[in-house]
Amino acid sequence: MVSDSMDNKIFCIGFHKTGTTSIALALEQLGYKVTGPNGIRDPDIAFNALSMCKQLVNDYDAFQDNPWPLFYREMDEMFPGSKFILTLRDEQSWMRSQLTHFGANETPMRRWIYGVGCPLGNEETYLEIYRQHYDSVRKYFSNRPNDLLEMDLSNDDGWEELCEFLEHDIPDSVFPHVNKAVDRETKYHRYVGKLMRLLIKKNTT
């Protein structure tokens, strides 16, 4: 069954690197207008994030990645009846992804969220904020199971869980798992293979 209306908002409130890009693509395939991440280049994001979100929220149907996870309470109050999706991931796998993608690179967004701008050397701090967020979300929605969906894309959650939650028919397409480690490894091996073929060709001509 397809939902009668898309008036209710969908807030994806899992932290980045938990499948947020995949969820965004899936929601777009279902017909939602999606935004996020937002404000990642704003040096004053800590002061501007909430007002920015309040300005953007009327222009889109669904929201994901930073800074949306931090404002689930405010968005719930503004848009009662909305749906919330908590993407999750094994915390050690999540931490490895943080280190791989961000390392020692600092941003105002991460400095605001975690108290320190980069994960390298601050692993326990990042993990503690990660745990606190997920605990807080689960407690907040503990008496409202119909409003919160937890999805672990690394365990092959996909269309079935998402479409049942949103009352959509399941699309006749593969769920868009993107940025998976196996995909990156495949791309890396393809790159190495191409490089080796070029070197062999060079050395034999």
ROPA-546661 format. One record per residue (C-alpha): residue in three letters; z, y, x; residue number from 1. Coordinates in Angstrom, 3 decimals, always signed. Each point is the difference from the previous one (the first is absolute). Layout:
ROPA-546661
BAZA, Ala, Z, Y, X, NUM
...
END
This chain:
ROPA-546661
BAZA, Met, +0.000, +0.000, +0.000, 1
BAZA, Val, -0.866, +3.475, +1.260, 2
BAZA, Ser, +2.648, +2.648, -0.455, 3
BAZA, Asp, -0.759, +2.413, -2.829, 4
BAZA, Ser, +0.718, +3.030, +2.148, 5
BAZA, Met, +0.385, +1.152, +3.573, 6
BAZA, Asp, +2.280, +2.848, -1.006, 7
BAZA, Asn, +2.986, -1.562, +1.766, 8
BAZA, Lys, +0.113, +0.559, +3.732, 9
BAZA, Ile, +0.163, -2.729, +2.631, 10
BAZA, Phe, +2.139, +0.694, +3.032, 11
BAZA, Cys, -0.296, -2.328, +2.994, 12
BAZA, Ile, +3.321, +0.467, +1.733, 13
BAZA, Gly, -0.118, -2.522, +2.822, 14
BAZA, Phe, +0.072, +1.416, +3.511, 15
BAZA, His, -3.215, +0.395, +1.951, 16
BAZA, Lys, -1.244, -3.102, +1.817, 17
BAZA, Thr, +0.967, -2.216, -2.945, 18
BAZA, Gly, -3.482, -0.276, -1.514, 19
BAZA, Thr, -0.277, +3.504, -1.413, 20
BAZA, Thr, -3.711, +0.327, +0.791, 21
BAZA, Ser, -0.741, -3.298, -1.718, 22
BAZA, Ile, +1.927, +1.076, -3.096, 23
BAZA, Ala, -1.866, +3.313, -0.063, 24
BAZA, Leu, -3.377, -1.761, +0.077, 25
BAZA, Ala, +1.114, -2.465, -2.666, 26
BAZA, Leu, +1.132, +2.784, -2.321, 27
BAZA, Glu, -3.279, +1.842, +0.536, 28
BAZA, Gln, -1.870, -3.160, -1.007, 29
BAZA, Leu, +2.055, -0.057, -3.189, 30
BAZA, Gly, -1.146, +3.530, -0.781, 31
BAZA, Tyr, +2.940, +2.082, +1.151, 32
BAZA, Lys, -0.361, +3.253, +1.901, 33
BAZA, Val, +2.151, -0.511, +3.111, 34
BAZA, Thr, +1.387, +2.347, +2.632, 35
BAZA, Gly, +2.096, -0.408, +3.133, 36
BAZA, Pro, +1.064, +0.330, +2.684, 37
BAZA, Asn, +0.492, +3.740, -0.435, 38
BAZA, Gly, +1.295, +2.736, +2.267, 39
BAZA, Ile, -0.142, -2.048, +3.176, 40
BAZA, Arg, -1.155, +2.997, +2.052, 41
BAZA, Asp, +2.497, +2.455, -1.475, 42
BAZA, Pro, +2.476, +1.008, +2.735, 43
BAZA, Asp, +2.443, +1.072, -2.732, 44
BAZA, Ile, -0.393, -3.101, -2.159, 45
BAZA, Ala, +3.769, -0.455, -0.270, 46
BAZA, Phe, +0.191, +3.272, -1.925, 47
BAZA, Asn, -3.309, -0.206, -1.851, 48
BAZA, Ala, -0.264, -3.640, -1.058, 49
BAZA, Leu, +1.590, +0.134, -3.435, 50
BAZA, Ser, -1.796, +3.157, -1.127, 51
BAZA, Met, -3.293, -1.448, +1.309, 52
BAZA, Cys, +0.553, -3.192, -1.980, 53
BAZA, Lys, +0.803, +1.928, -3.155, 54
BAZA, Gln, -3.280, +1.895, +0.397, 55
BAZA, Leu, -2.084, -3.121, +0.643, 56
BAZA, Val, +1.525, -2.286, -2.582, 57
BAZA, Asn, -1.897, +1.383, -2.985, 58
BAZA, Asp, -3.382, -0.461, +1.695, 59
BAZA, Tyr, +0.205, -3.746, +0.682, 60
BAZA, Asp, +0.932, -3.244, -1.711, 61
BAZA, Ala, +1.487, -1.908, +2.926, 62
BAZA, Phe, +1.768, +0.892, +3.225, 63
BAZA, Gln, +0.650, -1.903, +3.229, 64
BAZA, Asp, +1.195, +0.347, +3.578, 65
BAZA, Asn, +1.965, +2.970, +1.299, 66
BAZA, Pro, +1.746, +1.977, -1.319, 67
BAZA, Trp, -0.019, -1.629, -3.460, 68
BAZA, Pro, +2.539, -2.792, +0.692, 69
BAZA, Leu, +2.707, +2.580, +0.581, 70
BAZA, Phe, -0.378, +1.591, -3.429, 71
BAZA, Tyr, +0.109, -2.916, -2.415, 72
BAZA, Arg, +3.044, +1.434, -1.759, 73
BAZA, Glu, -1.584, +3.403, -0.498, 74
BAZA, Met, -3.311, -1.501, -1.152, 75
BAZA, Asp, +1.801, -2.339, -2.389, 76
BAZA, Glu, +1.771, +2.970, -1.541, 77
BAZA, Met, -3.206, +2.025, -0.267, 78
BAZA, Phe, -2.072, -2.865, -1.418, 79
BAZA, Pro, +2.148, -2.403, -2.012, 80
BAZA, Gly, -1.817, -3.215, -0.792, 81
BAZA, Ser, -1.811, -0.090, +3.323, 82
BAZA, Lys, -0.433, -3.146, +2.079, 83
BAZA, Phe, +1.306, -0.470, +3.525, 84
BAZA, Ile, -1.343, -2.420, +2.604, 85
BAZA, Leu, +2.132, -0.913, +2.996, 86
BAZA, Thr, -2.157, -1.533, +2.715, 87
BAZA, Leu, +2.063, -1.879, +2.550, 88
BAZA, Arg, -0.403, -1.846, +3.242, 89
BAZA, Asp, +2.127, -2.065, +2.332, 90
BAZA, Glu, +1.950, +2.657, +1.863, 91
BAZA, Gln, -0.766, -1.314, +3.490, 92
BAZA, Ser, -3.708, -0.122, -0.807, 93
BAZA, Trp, +0.289, +3.523, -1.398, 94
BAZA, Met, +1.726, +1.178, +3.175, 95
BAZA, Arg, -2.686, -1.526, +2.211, 96
BAZA, Ser, -2.619, +1.825, -2.038, 97
BAZA, Gln, +1.879, +3.286, +0.418, 98
BAZA, Leu, +0.099, -0.460, +3.752, 99
BAZA, Thr, -3.654, -1.034, +0.193, 100
BAZA, His, -1.324, +2.893, -2.054, 101
BAZA, Phe, +2.390, +2.827, +0.884, 102
BAZA, Gly, +1.915, -0.948, +3.160, 103
BAZA, Ala, +1.285, +3.147, +1.675, 104
BAZA, Asn, -2.127, +2.386, -2.088, 105
BAZA, Glu, +2.160, +2.356, -2.017, 106
BAZA, Thr, -0.813, +1.680, -3.296, 107
BAZA, Pro, +1.972, +2.400, -2.212, 108
BAZA, Met, -0.348, -2.489, -2.872, 109
BAZA, Arg, +1.671, -2.842, +1.890, 110
BAZA, Arg, +2.581, +2.364, +1.464, 111
BAZA, Trp, +0.950, +0.993, -3.547, 112
BAZA, Ile, +0.050, -3.541, -1.404, 113
BAZA, Tyr, +1.734, -1.804, +2.867, 114
BAZA, Gly, +1.824, +2.807, +1.802, 115
BAZA, Val, -2.066, -0.693, +3.139, 116
BAZA, Gly, -3.729, +0.516, +0.284, 117
BAZA, Cys, -1.137, -3.245, +1.623, 118
BAZA, Pro, +0.989, -3.662, -0.311, 119
BAZA, Leu, -0.101, -0.864, +3.709, 120
BAZA, Gly, +3.576, -0.091, +1.248, 121
BAZA, Asn, +1.280, +0.639, -3.517, 122
BAZA, Glu, -0.639, -3.399, -1.520, 123
BAZA, Glu, +3.460, -0.515, -1.489, 124
BAZA, Thr, -0.025, +3.459, -1.542, 125
BAZA, Tyr, -3.364, -0.690, -1.654, 126
BAZA, Leu, +1.133, -3.392, -1.254, 127
BAZA, Glu, +3.196, +1.441, -1.439, 128
BAZA, Ile, -1.926, +2.676, -1.948, 129
BAZA, Tyr, -2.423, -2.688, -1.177, 130
BAZA, Arg, +2.857, -2.171, -1.263, 131
BAZA, Gln, +1.783, +2.917, -1.650, 132
BAZA, His, -3.129, +1.001, -1.884, 133
BAZA, Tyr, -0.677, -3.458, -1.397, 134
BAZA, Asp, +3.638, -0.519, -0.946, 135
BAZA, Ser, +0.098, +3.366, -1.765, 136
BAZA, Val, -3.196, -0.669, -1.955, 137
BAZA, Arg, +1.206, -3.404, -1.175, 138
BAZA, Lys, +3.346, +1.401, -1.114, 139
BAZA, Tyr, -1.664, +2.882, -1.823, 140
BAZA, Phe, -2.260, -2.335, -2.001, 141
BAZA, Ser, +2.481, -2.874, -0.309, 142
BAZA, Asn, +0.235, +0.392, -3.794, 143
BAZA, Arg, -3.715, +0.760, -0.474, 144
BAZA, Pro, -1.930, -3.043, +1.228, 145
BAZA, Asn, -3.079, +0.928, -2.039, 146
BAZA, Asp, -0.392, +3.276, +1.899, 147
BAZA, Leu, +0.029, -1.349, +3.575, 148
BAZA, Leu, -2.354, -2.516, +1.589, 149
BAZA, Glu, +0.717, -1.356, +3.475, 150
BAZA, Met, -3.108, -1.148, +1.866, 151
BAZA, Asp, -0.218, -1.731, +3.367, 152
BAZA, Leu, -3.675, +0.002, +0.931, 153
BAZA, Ser, +0.690, -2.058, +3.121, 154
BAZA, Asn, +1.044, -2.811, -2.350, 155
BAZA, Asp, -3.255, +0.299, -1.950, 156
BAZA, Asp, +1.267, +2.040, -2.924, 157
BAZA, Gly, -3.037, +1.630, -1.562, 158
BAZA, Trp, -1.922, +0.445, -3.234, 159
BAZA, Glu, +2.061, -2.387, -2.088, 160
BAZA, Glu, +3.290, +1.786, +0.605, 161
BAZA, Leu, -1.453, +3.504, -0.082, 162
BAZA, Cys, -2.116, -0.429, -3.121, 163
BAZA, Glu, +2.744, -1.704, -1.978, 164
BAZA, Phe, +2.332, +2.878, +0.854, 165
BAZA, Leu, -2.554, +2.662, -0.990, 166
BAZA, Glu, -1.455, -1.966, -2.946, 167
BAZA, His, -3.510, -0.124, +1.447, 168
BAZA, Asp, -2.568, -2.735, +0.036, 169
BAZA, Ile, -0.351, -1.571, +3.435, 170
BAZA, Pro, -3.183, +1.270, +1.705, 171
BAZA, Asp, -2.687, -2.433, +1.074, 172
BAZA, Ser, +0.440, +0.935, +3.651, 173
BAZA, Val, +2.180, -0.870, +2.962, 174
BAZA, Phe, +3.185, +2.018, +0.284, 175
BAZA, Pro, -0.564, +2.627, +2.724, 176
BAZA, His, +2.297, -1.133, +2.788, 177
BAZA, Val, -0.752, +2.448, +2.816, 178
BAZA, Asn, +1.417, +0.658, +3.464, 179
BAZA, Lys, +1.346, -3.536, +0.222, 180
BAZA, Ala, +0.915, -1.153, +3.502, 181
BAZA, Val, -2.517, -2.846, -0.210, 182
BAZA, Asp, -2.747, +2.506, -0.832, 183
BAZA, Arg, +0.910, +2.142, +2.994, 184
BAZA, Glu, +0.039, -3.077, +2.228, 185
BAZA, Thr, -3.438, -1.024, -1.263, 186
BAZA, Lys, -1.372, +3.477, +0.696, 187
BAZA, Tyr, +1.535, -0.084, +3.477, 188
BAZA, His, -1.595, -3.361, +0.831, 189
BAZA, Arg, -3.352, +1.211, -1.321, 190
BAZA, Tyr, +0.287, +3.065, +2.238, 191
BAZA, Val, +0.896, -2.119, +3.048, 192
BAZA, Gly, -2.845, -2.406, -0.744, 193
BAZA, Lys, -2.491, +2.848, -0.288, 194
BAZA, Leu, +1.272, +1.517, +3.247, 195
BAZA, Met, -0.301, -3.324, +1.842, 196
BAZA, Arg, -3.568, -0.496, -1.246, 197
BAZA, Leu, -0.934, +3.457, +1.245, 198
BAZA, Leu, +1.537, -0.694, +3.408, 199
BAZA, Ile, -1.770, -3.356, +0.274, 200
BAZA, Lys, -3.303, +1.606, -0.965, 201
BAZA, Lys, +0.529, +2.764, +2.555, 202
BAZA, Asn, +0.784, -2.471, +2.796, 203
BAZA, Thr, -3.017, -2.198, -0.721, 204
BAZA, Thr, -2.624, +2.739, -0.119, 205
END
